[in-house]
Amino acid sequence: MERIKQPIRIAAIFTPDRQIKPVWFDWHNRKHSIQETCYFWKERVGDATLLHFSVRDGEALYELIYDTREQSWILDGIETR
C-alpha cells in the first residue's frame, strides 16, 4: 500500500446507532464514491481515538482515518490492482 497521508474532504453518514459510514471523498479534485467498506478498526493515540476505514471505490483500495479529537479525515494510503 502506498502511503499518502493527506487531509481530504469526505461525506459520511452518522447513523442513529452511532456508527460512521463514509460515502464519498474528494482527492485530487476527483470524487471517489465508496462502494464497499472492507474493514474497520479503532486505534488510540494519546487522548485521540482514530477510526480506520478500509474502503473500495471499484478501482482501488483506500485507507481513510477519522480523528475523533480533531474531527478531521486523512487519506492514509491507496492500493491499486
N, C-alpha and C positions, 0 to 999 in steps of 0.2 A: 504494500500500500504506500503510495506517495503521500508524504505529509505536506499539508497545505498551511494549516494554522492561520486562517484569515477570518476576520469578522464577516458575517453575512446577514442579509435581510431575509427573514423567514416568516411564513404564515403557519400558525399552529392552532389547533383546536384544544381547548381546555375542557375536558368532559366533566359531567356532574360528579363522577366518582374520583375526581382529582387527578386524572391521567392527562398526559400531554401527548397530542398526536400531531407531528409535523405533517403539513400538507404540501407545501412547496417552498423552495428557497431560490434566491437570486444570486448567481455567481457569474462574474464576467459579463454582466448585462444580459444574462440569459436565464429565463425562468425554468427551473427543473421541477416538474411535478412528481411527487413521491408516489410511486405505485405500490411499494411494499416496505414495511418495517421488518427487517430480518432479525435483529437483536436489540435488546435494551438492557442497560446496566447502570448502576449508580456508583459514584466514587466520591469519597470525602477528601478534600484538600484543605487543610486548616479548618476554618469555620464555614467553608463553602461546600455545597453539595453539587457535583457535576453529574448531569444526566446525559448519558451517551446513547445515541441512536444510530444504528447501522441500517441504512436505507438504500433502496434502489429506485432509479427513475426509468428503467428499461434499457439504459445504455451503460451505466456504471454503478458501482457500489460506493457509497459515501459514508463517512462517519461525521455526524453532527454532534456538537456538545452544547448543552444549555447550562449556563452557570446560574444557579438559583439565587445566589447572593447578588451578583451584578445584573441579573436579568438580561443576559446577553447570549448570543449564539455565535459559535465558531464552526467553520468547516475545517475539521481536523485532518481529514485525509480522503483520498479518492483512489479507487482501484478500477481500472478499465480491463476489458477482456482482451 
